Amino acid sequence: MEDIFVGRLMSSDVVTVTADTPVEDAAEKLMAENIGSVVVVDADGLLRGILTSTDFVQIVAEKQPKDNTAVREYMTTDVITVTAQDSIRDAADRLITYDIHHLPVVDQEDHLIGMLSTTDLTAYISEVQQPTPA
């Protein structure tokens, strides 16, 4: 079987917010779009962080959010990423190694160009007829 690259499976319509976005607004986007994460970018589209539904569990558990609490207070800043040219095997290894469900796809300058999730990989694998040779 040929190598499959991240660029073939990634979603390119990624929902983004800025670090100044109130967490309440970010939560509304997650619910409205029925997604598990929003990616934090700056005005130039550079990746700055990610806020996931798991982060919102922590927010609620801590009962800390107040009106106008910015996303920057809760976002993960050391984001694990892939490029469109990475193999899906490498992407899957990162998902497992770091126990995460979302991989922002970036270009050489860290501009966000897409998102690869465990759902994307599961959908692809469900269509594969033969297992990948070891």
DSSP file (Angstrom, degrees, kcal/mol; ACC not computed):
  #  RESIDUE AA STRUCTURE BP1 BP2  ACC     N-H-->O    O-->H-N    N-H-->O    O-->H-N    TCO  KAPPA ALPHA  PHI   PSI    X-CA   Y-CA   Z-CA
    1    1 A M              0   0    0      0, 0.0     3,-0.1     0, 0.0     2,-0.0   0.000 360.0 360.0 360.0 141.6    0.0    0.0    0.0
    2    2 A E        -     0   0    0      1,-0.1     2,-0.2     0, 0.0     0, 0.0  -0.301 360.0 -93.5 -69.6 155.8    1.2    3.5   -0.8
    3    3 A D        -     0   0    0     84,-0.0     2,-0.5    85,-0.0    -1,-0.1  -0.520  38.0-147.5 -67.9 136.0    2.2    5.9    1.9
    4    4 A I        -     0   0    0     -2,-0.2    84,-2.4    -3,-0.1    85,-0.4  -0.908  12.2-146.8-106.7 134.1   -0.7    8.2    2.9
    5    5 A F  B >>  -A   87   0A   0     -2,-0.5     3,-1.8    82,-0.2     4,-0.7  -0.700  22.6-115.5-105.2 155.1    0.1   11.7    4.0
    6    6 A V  H >> S+     0   0    0     80,-3.0     4,-2.3    77,-0.3     3,-1.3   0.847 110.4  67.4 -52.4 -40.9   -1.6   13.9    6.5
    7    7 A G  H 34 S+     0   0    0     77,-2.5    -1,-0.3     1,-0.3    78,-0.1   0.753  96.8  55.3 -56.0 -25.9   -2.6   16.4    3.8
    8    8 A R  H <4 S+     0   0    0     -3,-1.8    -1,-0.3    76,-0.3    -2,-0.2   0.798 118.4  30.5 -77.1 -28.9   -4.9   13.8    2.2
    9    9 A L  H << S+     0   0    0     -3,-1.3    -2,-0.2    -4,-0.7    -1,-0.1   0.636  93.4 107.0-105.9 -17.0   -6.9   13.3    5.4
   10   10 A M     <  -     0   0    0     -4,-2.3     2,-0.4   106,-0.1   106,-0.2  -0.195  67.8-122.2 -67.8 155.0   -6.8   16.6    7.3
   11   11 A S  B     -B  115   0B   0    104,-3.4   104,-2.3     1,-0.1     3,-0.1  -0.824  19.1-167.8 -89.8 133.6   -9.7   19.0    7.6
   12   12 A S  S    S+     0   0    0     -2,-0.4     2,-1.2   102,-0.2    -1,-0.1   0.570  72.2  78.9-100.7  -9.6   -8.9   22.4    6.2
   13   13 A D        +     0   0    0    102,-0.1     2,-0.3     2,-0.0    -1,-0.2  -0.569  68.3 173.8 -96.2  70.4  -11.9   24.2    7.6
   14   14 A V        -     0   0    0     -2,-1.2     2,-0.5    -3,-0.1    24,-0.1  -0.599  31.7-128.1 -84.5 135.3  -10.5   24.6   11.1
   15   15 A V        -     0   0    0     -2,-0.3    24,-2.1    22,-0.3     2,-0.3  -0.720  36.4-173.7 -82.5 126.4  -12.4   26.6   13.7
   16   16 A T  E     -e   39   0C   0     -2,-0.5     2,-0.3    22,-0.2    24,-0.2  -0.821  17.3-178.1-123.2 159.9  -10.0   29.2   15.3
   17   17 A V  E     -e   40   0C   0     22,-2.2    24,-2.5    -2,-0.3     2,-0.2  -0.884  27.2-114.4-139.4 171.4  -10.0   31.7   18.0
   18   18 A T    >   -     0   0    0     -2,-0.3     3,-1.4    22,-0.2    53,-0.3  -0.654  33.4-105.9-102.3 168.1   -7.5   34.2   19.3
   19   19 A A  T 3  S+     0   0    0     22,-0.3    53,-2.2     1,-0.3    54,-0.2   0.733 120.9  56.7 -64.5 -21.3   -5.8   34.1   22.7
   20   20 A D  T 3  S+     0   0    0     50,-0.2    -1,-0.3    51,-0.2     3,-0.1   0.535  78.4 115.9 -87.5  -7.3   -8.1   37.1   23.8
   21   21 A T  S <  S-     0   0    0     -3,-1.4    50,-2.4    49,-0.1    51,-0.1  -0.402  75.7-111.1 -62.5 132.1  -11.3   35.3   22.9
   22   22 A P  B >>  -H   70   0D   0      0, 0.0     4,-1.9     0, 0.0     3,-0.7  -0.406  20.7-125.5 -62.2 140.8  -13.5   34.7   26.0
   23   23 A V  H 3> S+     0   0    0     46,-2.7     4,-2.6     1,-0.3     5,-0.2   0.830 110.8  61.0 -59.5 -30.9  -13.6   31.0   27.0
   24   24 A E  H 3> S+     0   0    0     45,-0.3     4,-2.0     2,-0.2    -1,-0.3   0.906 105.0  47.2 -61.8 -40.6  -17.4   31.3   26.9
   25   25 A D  H <> S+     0   0    0     -3,-0.7     4,-1.8     2,-0.2    -2,-0.2   0.892 111.3  51.1 -67.6 -39.3  -17.3   32.2   23.2
   26   26 A A  H  X S+     0   0    0     -4,-1.9     4,-2.1     1,-0.2    -2,-0.2   0.907 109.2  51.1 -63.5 -41.3  -14.8   29.4   22.5
   27   27 A A  H  X S+     0   0    0     -4,-2.6     4,-2.3     1,-0.2    -2,-0.2   0.896 107.2  53.4 -62.7 -40.8  -17.2   27.0   24.2
   28   28 A E  H  X S+     0   0    0     -4,-2.0     4,-2.9     1,-0.2    -1,-0.2   0.884 107.6  51.5 -61.9 -37.9  -20.1   28.2   22.1
   29   29 A K  H  X S+     0   0    0     -4,-1.8     4,-2.4     2,-0.2    -2,-0.2   0.913 108.0  51.7 -65.5 -41.9  -18.1   27.6   19.0
   30   30 A L  H  X>S+     0   0    0     -4,-2.1     5,-1.9     1,-0.2     4,-0.9   0.934 115.5  41.7 -58.6 -45.7  -17.3   24.0   20.1
   31   31 A M  H  <5S+     0   0    0     -4,-2.3     3,-0.3     2,-0.2    -2,-0.2   0.924 114.9  49.1 -69.2 -44.5  -21.0   23.3   20.7
   32   32 A A  H  <5S+     0   0    0     -4,-2.9    -1,-0.2     1,-0.2    -2,-0.2   0.873 120.1  37.0 -64.2 -37.4  -22.3   25.1   17.5
   33   33 A E  H  <5S-     0   0    0     -4,-2.4    -1,-0.2    -5,-0.2    -2,-0.2   0.518 103.1-130.0 -92.6  -6.5  -19.8   23.3   15.3
   34   34 A N  T  <5 +     0   0    0     -4,-0.9     2,-0.2    -3,-0.3    -3,-0.2   0.946  60.8 137.9  54.3  52.9  -20.0   20.0   17.2
   35   35 A I      < -     0   0    0     -5,-1.9    -1,-0.2    -6,-0.2    -2,-0.1  -0.761  59.3-132.7-124.5 169.3  -16.2   19.8   17.4
   36   36 A G  S    S+     0   0    0     -2,-0.2    17,-2.4     1,-0.2    18,-0.3   0.456  80.5  18.4-104.4  -2.8  -13.7   18.8   20.0
   37   37 A S  E     - F   0  52C   0     15,-0.2     2,-0.4    16,-0.1   -22,-0.3  -0.994  52.1-147.6-161.4 156.7  -11.2   21.7   19.8
   38   38 A V  E     - F   0  51C   0     13,-2.5    13,-2.6    -2,-0.3     2,-0.4  -0.980  25.6-132.9-123.5 143.4  -10.5   25.2   18.7
   39   39 A V  E     -eF  16  50C   0    -24,-2.1   -22,-2.2    -2,-0.4     2,-0.6  -0.801  13.9-135.8 -99.2 136.9   -7.1   26.3   17.5
   40   40 A V  E     +eF  17  49C   0      9,-2.7     8,-3.4    -2,-0.4     9,-1.6  -0.814  32.2 169.5 -95.2 122.1   -5.6   29.5   18.9
   41   41 A V  E     - F   0  47C   0    -24,-2.5   -22,-0.3    -2,-0.6     6,-0.2  -0.870  27.9-125.0-126.8 160.6   -3.9   31.6   16.2
   42   42 A D    >   -     0   0    0      4,-1.7     3,-2.0    -2,-0.3     6,-0.1  -0.312  48.5 -81.2 -92.5-174.3   -2.6   35.2   16.1
   43   43 A A  T 3  S+     0   0    0      1,-0.3    -1,-0.0     2,-0.1   -25,-0.0   0.730 131.1  52.5 -62.4 -22.6   -3.6   37.8   13.5
   44   44 A D  T 3  S-     0   0    0      2,-0.1    -1,-0.3     0, 0.0     0, 0.0   0.365 120.4-105.7 -94.0   4.5   -1.2   36.3   11.0
   45   45 A G    <   +     0   0    0     -3,-2.0    67,-2.3     1,-0.3     2,-0.3   0.618  68.6 151.5  81.6  12.6   -2.6   32.8   11.3
   46   46 A L  B     -I  111   0E   0     65,-0.2    -4,-1.7     1,-0.1    -1,-0.3  -0.611  53.1-107.8 -79.1 136.6    0.4   31.5   13.3
   47   47 A L  E     +F   41   0C   0     63,-2.6    -6,-0.2    -2,-0.3     3,-0.1  -0.427  46.3 161.8 -64.2 128.5   -0.4   28.7   15.7
   48   48 A R  E     -     0   0C   0     -8,-3.4     2,-0.3     1,-0.4    -7,-0.2   0.548  59.0 -41.4-122.2 -19.6   -0.3   29.9   19.3
   49   49 A G  E     -F   40   0C   0     -9,-1.6    -9,-2.7    29,-0.1    -1,-0.4  -0.986  47.4-114.0 175.2-176.6   -2.2   27.1   21.1
   50   50 A I  E     -FG  39  76C   0     26,-1.5    26,-2.8    -2,-0.3     2,-0.5  -0.992  11.3-159.9-145.1 144.1   -5.2   24.8   21.3
   51   51 A L  E     -F   38   0C   0    -13,-2.6   -13,-2.5    -2,-0.3     2,-0.2  -0.990  20.4-172.9-127.3 120.6   -8.2   24.5   23.6
   52   52 A T  E  >  -F   37   0C   0     -2,-0.5     4,-1.5   -15,-0.2     3,-0.4  -0.610  41.7-104.4-112.9 169.2  -10.0   21.2   23.7
   53   53 A S  H  > S+     0   0    0    -17,-2.4     4,-1.3     1,-0.2   -16,-0.1   0.827 122.1  60.1 -61.0 -30.4  -13.1   19.8   25.2
   54   54 A T  H  > S+     0   0    0    -18,-0.3     4,-1.5     1,-0.2     3,-0.3   0.894 100.9  53.9 -62.7 -39.8  -10.9   18.2   27.8
   55   55 A D  H  > S+     0   0    0     -3,-0.4     4,-2.3     1,-0.2    -1,-0.2   0.875 104.0  55.9 -61.3 -36.3   -9.6   21.6   28.8
   56   56 A F  H  X S+     0   0    0     -4,-1.5     4,-2.5     1,-0.2    -1,-0.2   0.821 100.9  57.4 -68.4 -29.4  -13.3   22.7   29.3
   57   57 A V  H  X S+     0   0    0     -4,-1.3     4,-2.5    -3,-0.3    -1,-0.2   0.926 108.9  46.6 -62.5 -43.2  -13.7   19.8   31.8
   58   58 A Q  H  X S+     0   0    0     -4,-1.5     4,-2.4     2,-0.2    -2,-0.2   0.909 110.3  53.1 -63.9 -42.2  -10.9   21.3   33.8
   59   59 A I  H  X>S+     0   0    0     -4,-2.3     4,-1.0     1,-0.2     5,-1.0   0.937 112.9  43.2 -58.9 -47.6  -12.3   24.8   33.5
   60   60 A V  H  <5S+     0   0    0     -4,-2.5     3,-0.4     1,-0.2    -1,-0.2   0.907 112.4  53.2 -66.5 -41.3  -15.7   23.6   34.9
   61   61 A A  H  <5S+     0   0    0     -4,-2.5    -1,-0.2     1,-0.2    -2,-0.2   0.873 111.6  45.5 -62.6 -37.2  -14.1   21.4   37.6
   62   62 A E  H  <5S-     0   0    0     -4,-2.4    -1,-0.2    -5,-0.2    -2,-0.2   0.676  94.4-147.4 -79.2 -16.7  -12.0   24.4   38.8
   63   63 A K  T  <5 +     0   0    0     -4,-1.0    -3,-0.2    -3,-0.4    -4,-0.1   0.853  58.4 126.2  50.9  38.7  -15.1   26.7   38.7
   64   64 A Q      < +     0   0    0     -5,-1.0    -4,-0.1     2,-0.1    -1,-0.1   0.737  26.1 109.7 -96.4 -28.1  -12.7   29.5   37.9
   65   65 A P        +     0   0    0      0, 0.0     2,-0.3     0, 0.0     3,-0.0  -0.235  41.0 178.1 -62.7 137.8  -14.1   31.1   34.7
   66   66 A K    >   -     0   0    0      1,-0.1     3,-1.9     0, 0.0   -43,-0.2  -0.815  46.4 -63.6-123.9 167.9  -15.5   34.5   35.0
   67   67 A D  T 3  S+     0   0    0     -2,-0.3     3,-0.1     1,-0.3    -1,-0.1  -0.275 123.8  14.2 -52.9 137.2  -17.0   36.7   32.4
   68   68 A N  T 3  S+     0   0    0      1,-0.3     2,-0.4    -3,-0.0    -1,-0.3   0.669  79.7 159.4  68.5  20.8  -14.3   37.7   29.9
   69   69 A T    <   -     0   0    0     -3,-1.9   -46,-2.7     1,-0.1   -45,-0.3  -0.643  40.4-126.6 -69.2 125.8  -11.8   35.1   31.0
   70   70 A A  B >   -H   22   0D   0     -2,-0.4     3,-1.9   -48,-0.2     4,-0.3  -0.429   8.6-120.6 -80.3 150.2   -9.5   34.8   27.9
   71   71 A V  G >> S+     0   0    0    -50,-2.4     3,-2.4   -53,-0.3     4,-2.0   0.829 107.7  73.6 -52.6 -36.2   -8.6   31.6   26.2
   72   72 A R  G 34 S+     0   0    0    -53,-2.2    -1,-0.3     1,-0.3   -52,-0.1   0.748  85.6  66.0 -55.4 -23.9   -4.9   32.2   26.9
   73   73 A E  G <4 S+     0   0    0     -3,-1.9    -1,-0.3   -54,-0.2    -2,-0.2   0.740 118.9  18.7 -69.4 -21.8   -5.7   31.3   30.6
   74   74 A Y  T <4 S+     0   0    0     -3,-2.4    -2,-0.2    -4,-0.3    -1,-0.2   0.534  94.3 112.7-126.4 -12.7   -6.5   27.7   29.6
   75   75 A M     <  -     0   0    0     -4,-2.0     2,-0.5   -56,-0.1   -24,-0.2  -0.274  66.9-118.1 -70.2 152.2   -5.0   26.9   26.2
   76   76 A T  B     -G   50   0C   0    -26,-2.8   -26,-1.5     1,-0.1     3,-0.2  -0.777  27.8-175.6 -84.2 128.7   -2.2   24.5   25.7
   77   77 A T  S    S+     0   0    0     -2,-0.5     2,-1.4   -28,-0.2    -1,-0.1   0.695  70.8  69.6-102.8 -22.1    0.8   26.3   24.2
   78   78 A D  S    S-     0   0    0    -28,-0.1     2,-0.2     2,-0.0    -1,-0.2  -0.558  78.8-176.1 -93.6  71.3    3.3   23.5   23.6
   79   79 A V        -     0   0    0     -2,-1.4     2,-0.5    -3,-0.2    24,-0.1  -0.482  24.8-134.3 -78.7 132.4    1.1   22.1   20.8
   80   80 A I        +     0   0    0     -2,-0.2     2,-0.2    22,-0.2    -1,-0.1  -0.745  37.9 177.6 -82.5 129.0    2.1   18.9   19.1
   81   81 A T        -     0   0    0     -2,-0.5     2,-0.3    22,-0.2    24,-0.2  -0.762  22.6-156.2-128.8 171.3    1.7   19.4   15.3
   82   82 A V  B     -c  105   0B   0     22,-1.9    24,-2.5    -2,-0.2     2,-0.3  -0.900  18.0-126.8-135.9 168.2    2.2   17.7   12.0
   83   83 A T    >   -     0   0    0     -2,-0.3     3,-1.4    22,-0.2   -77,-0.3  -0.748  30.8-108.5-109.7 166.0    2.8   18.9    8.4
   84   84 A A  T 3  S+     0   0    0     22,-0.5   -77,-2.5    -2,-0.3   -76,-0.3   0.731 119.2  56.5 -64.9 -21.3    0.8   18.0    5.4
   85   85 A Q  T 3  S+     0   0    0    -79,-0.2    -1,-0.3   -80,-0.1     2,-0.1   0.532  82.9 105.1 -89.9  -7.4    3.8   15.9    4.2
   86   86 A D  S <  S-     0   0    0     -3,-1.4   -80,-3.0     1,-0.1   -79,-0.3  -0.420  77.9-110.1 -69.9 149.3    4.0   13.8    7.3
   87   87 A S  B  >  -A    5   0A   0    -82,-0.2     4,-2.1     1,-0.1   -82,-0.2  -0.440  18.2-122.6 -76.0 154.7    2.8   10.2    7.0
   88   88 A I  H  > S+     0   0    0    -84,-2.4     4,-2.9     1,-0.2     5,-0.2   0.795 113.7  61.3 -68.3 -25.5   -0.4    9.2    8.8
   89   89 A R  H  > S+     0   0    0    -85,-0.4     4,-2.2     2,-0.2    -1,-0.2   0.936 106.2  45.2 -63.2 -45.4    1.6    6.5   10.5
   90   90 A D  H  > S+     0   0    0      2,-0.2     4,-1.9     1,-0.2    -2,-0.2   0.901 113.4  50.6 -63.4 -40.4    3.8    9.3   12.1
   91   91 A A  H  X S+     0   0    0     -4,-2.1     4,-2.3     2,-0.2    -2,-0.2   0.927 109.9  49.4 -63.4 -44.7    0.7   11.3   12.9
   92   92 A A  H  X S+     0   0    0     -4,-2.9     4,-2.3     1,-0.2     5,-0.2   0.892 108.0  54.7 -61.9 -39.5   -0.9    8.2   14.6
   93   93 A D  H  X S+     0   0    0     -4,-2.2     4,-3.1     1,-0.2    -1,-0.2   0.902 108.6  48.7 -60.1 -40.6    2.3    7.7   16.6
   94   94 A R  H  X S+     0   0    0     -4,-1.9     4,-2.5     2,-0.2     6,-0.2   0.911 109.0  52.4 -67.0 -41.5    2.1   11.2   17.9
   95   95 A L  H  X>S+     0   0    0     -4,-2.3     5,-1.9     1,-0.2     4,-0.5   0.923 116.6  39.7 -58.5 -44.2   -1.5   10.9   18.9
   96   96 A I  H ><5S+     0   0    0     -4,-2.3     3,-0.7     3,-0.2    -2,-0.2   0.941 115.0  51.0 -71.6 -48.0   -0.8    7.7   20.8
   97   97 A T  H 3<5S+     0   0    0     -4,-3.1    -2,-0.2     1,-0.2    -3,-0.2   0.899 121.1  33.1 -57.7 -43.7    2.5    8.9   22.3
   98   98 A Y  H 3<5S-     0   0    0     -4,-2.5    -1,-0.2    -5,-0.2    -2,-0.2   0.414 103.8-126.8 -96.9   1.7    1.1   12.2   23.6
   99   99 A D  T <<5 +     0   0    0     -3,-0.7     2,-0.3    -4,-0.5    -3,-0.2   0.937  62.5 136.4  51.9  54.1   -2.4   10.8   24.4
  100  100 A I      < -     0   0    0     -5,-1.9    -1,-0.2    -6,-0.2     3,-0.1  -0.787  50.8-153.5-125.4 168.6   -4.1   13.5   22.3
  101  101 A H  S    S+     0   0    0     -2,-0.3    17,-1.8     1,-0.2     2,-0.4   0.440  75.3  57.0-121.9  -5.5   -7.0   13.5   19.8
  102  102 A H  E     - D   0 117B   0     15,-0.2    15,-0.2    16,-0.1   -22,-0.2  -0.995  52.6-173.0-136.1 131.3   -6.2   16.6   17.7
  103  103 A L  E     - D   0 116B   0     13,-3.1    13,-2.3    -2,-0.4   -22,-0.2  -0.931  19.8-142.2-123.1 106.5   -3.1   17.5   15.6
  104  104 A P  E     - D   0 115B   0      0, 0.0   -22,-1.9     0, 0.0     2,-0.5  -0.429  17.1-136.6 -61.4 140.1   -3.0   20.9   14.1
  105  105 A V  E     -cD  82 114B   0      9,-2.8     8,-3.3   -24,-0.2     9,-1.4  -0.899  29.3-178.7-102.6 124.6   -1.4   20.8   10.6
  106  106 A V  E     - D   0 112B   0    -24,-2.5   -22,-0.5    -2,-0.5     6,-0.2  -0.811  22.4-126.8-123.1 160.6    1.1   23.6   10.0
  107  107 A D    >   -     0   0    0      4,-1.9     3,-1.9    -2,-0.3    -1,-0.1  -0.243  52.6 -76.4 -90.6-171.3    3.3   24.8    7.2
  108  108 A Q  T 3  S+     0   0    0      1,-0.3    -2,-0.0     2,-0.1    -1,-0.0   0.776 133.8  46.5 -60.0 -28.1    7.0   25.5    7.5
  109  109 A E  T 3  S-     0   0    0      2,-0.1    -1,-0.3     3,-0.0     3,-0.1   0.260 121.3-103.4 -98.3  10.9    6.4   28.8    9.3
  110  110 A D    <   +     0   0    0     -3,-1.9   -63,-2.6     1,-0.3     2,-0.4   0.695  68.0 153.4  71.9  22.2    3.8   27.3   11.7
  111  111 A H  B     -I   46   0E   0    -65,-0.2    -4,-1.9     1,-0.1     2,-0.3  -0.679  51.6-112.2 -76.0 134.9    0.8   28.8    9.9
  112  112 A L  E     + D   0 106B   0    -67,-2.3    -6,-0.2    -2,-0.4     3,-0.1  -0.517  46.7 161.1 -69.0 128.2   -2.2   26.7   10.5
  113  113 A I  E     -     0   0B   0     -8,-3.3     2,-0.3     1,-0.3    -7,-0.2   0.467  60.2 -28.9-124.4  -9.2   -3.4   24.9    7.4
  114  114 A G  E     - D   0 105B   0     -9,-1.4    -9,-2.8  -101,-0.1     2,-0.3  -0.986  53.3-108.3 178.8-173.1   -5.6   22.2    8.7
  115  115 A M  E     -BD  11 104B   0   -104,-2.3  -104,-3.4    -2,-0.3     2,-0.5  -0.996  13.7-162.3-144.2 137.5   -6.5   19.7   11.5
  116  116 A L  E     - D   0 103B   0    -13,-2.3   -13,-3.1    -2,-0.3     2,-0.3  -0.991  19.2-179.1-120.0 127.9   -6.1   15.9   11.8
  117  117 A S  E  >  - D   0 102B   0     -2,-0.5     4,-1.9   -15,-0.2   -15,-0.2  -0.764  44.6-106.4-122.0 167.7   -8.1   14.2   14.4
  118  118 A T  H  > S+     0   0    0    -17,-1.8     4,-2.6    -2,-0.3     5,-0.2   0.826 121.7  59.4 -60.8 -30.1   -8.5   10.6   15.6
  119  119 A T  H  > S+     0   0    0    -18,-0.3     4,-2.4     2,-0.2    -1,-0.2   0.908 103.0  51.1 -64.5 -41.6  -11.9   10.7   13.9
  120  120 A D  H  > S+     0   0    0     -3,-0.2     4,-2.0     2,-0.2    -2,-0.2   0.922 112.9  45.5 -60.9 -44.3  -10.2   11.5   10.5
  121  121 A L  H  X S+     0   0    0     -4,-1.9     4,-2.9     2,-0.2     5,-0.2   0.902 111.8  51.5 -67.4 -40.4   -7.9    8.5   11.0
  122  122 A T  H  X S+     0   0    0     -4,-2.6     4,-2.1     1,-0.2    -2,-0.2   0.912 109.1  50.7 -62.7 -42.0  -10.7    6.2   12.1
  123  123 A A  H  X S+     0   0    0     -4,-2.4     4,-0.5     2,-0.2    -1,-0.2   0.905 113.0  46.5 -62.1 -41.8  -12.7    7.1    9.1
  124  124 A Y  H >X S+     0   0    0     -4,-2.0     3,-1.5     1,-0.2     4,-0.7   0.945 111.6  49.8 -65.7 -47.9   -9.8    6.4    6.8
  125  125 A I  H >< S+     0   0    0     -4,-2.9     3,-1.0     1,-0.3    -1,-0.2   0.847 102.3  61.8 -62.3 -34.1   -8.9    3.1    8.5
  126  126 A S  H 3< S+     0   0    0     -4,-2.1    -1,-0.3     1,-0.2    -2,-0.2   0.714 106.1  47.9 -65.7 -17.8  -12.5    1.9    8.2
  127  127 A E  H << S+     0   0    0     -3,-1.5    -1,-0.2    -4,-0.5     2,-0.2   0.570  85.3 109.1 -95.9 -12.0  -12.1    2.1    4.4
  128  128 A V    <<  -     0   0    0     -3,-1.0     4,-0.0    -4,-0.7    -3,-0.0  -0.482  49.2-166.1 -71.6 131.4   -8.8    0.3    4.2
  129  129 A Q  S    S+     0   0    0     -2,-0.2    -1,-0.1     1,-0.2    -4,-0.0   0.838  72.0  33.5 -86.3 -36.0   -9.2   -3.1    2.6
  130  130 A Q  S    S-     0   0    0      3,-0.0    -1,-0.2     0, 0.0     2,-0.0  -0.943  87.4-110.1-123.6 142.8   -5.8   -4.6    3.5
  131  131 A P        -     0   0    0      0, 0.0     3,-0.0     0, 0.0    -2,-0.0  -0.337  40.9-100.4 -66.4 152.0   -3.7   -4.0    6.6
  132  132 A T        -     0   0    0      1,-0.1    -4,-0.0     2,-0.1     2,-0.0  -0.554  43.7-110.1 -69.8 132.0   -0.5   -2.0    6.2
  133  133 A P              0   0    0      0, 0.0    -1,-0.1     0, 0.0    -3,-0.0  -0.337 360.0 360.0 -64.5 147.5    2.5   -4.4    6.1
  134  134 A A              0   0    0     -3,-0.0    -2,-0.1    -2,-0.0     0, 0.0   0.479 360.0 360.0 -73.8 360.0    4.8   -4.2    9.2
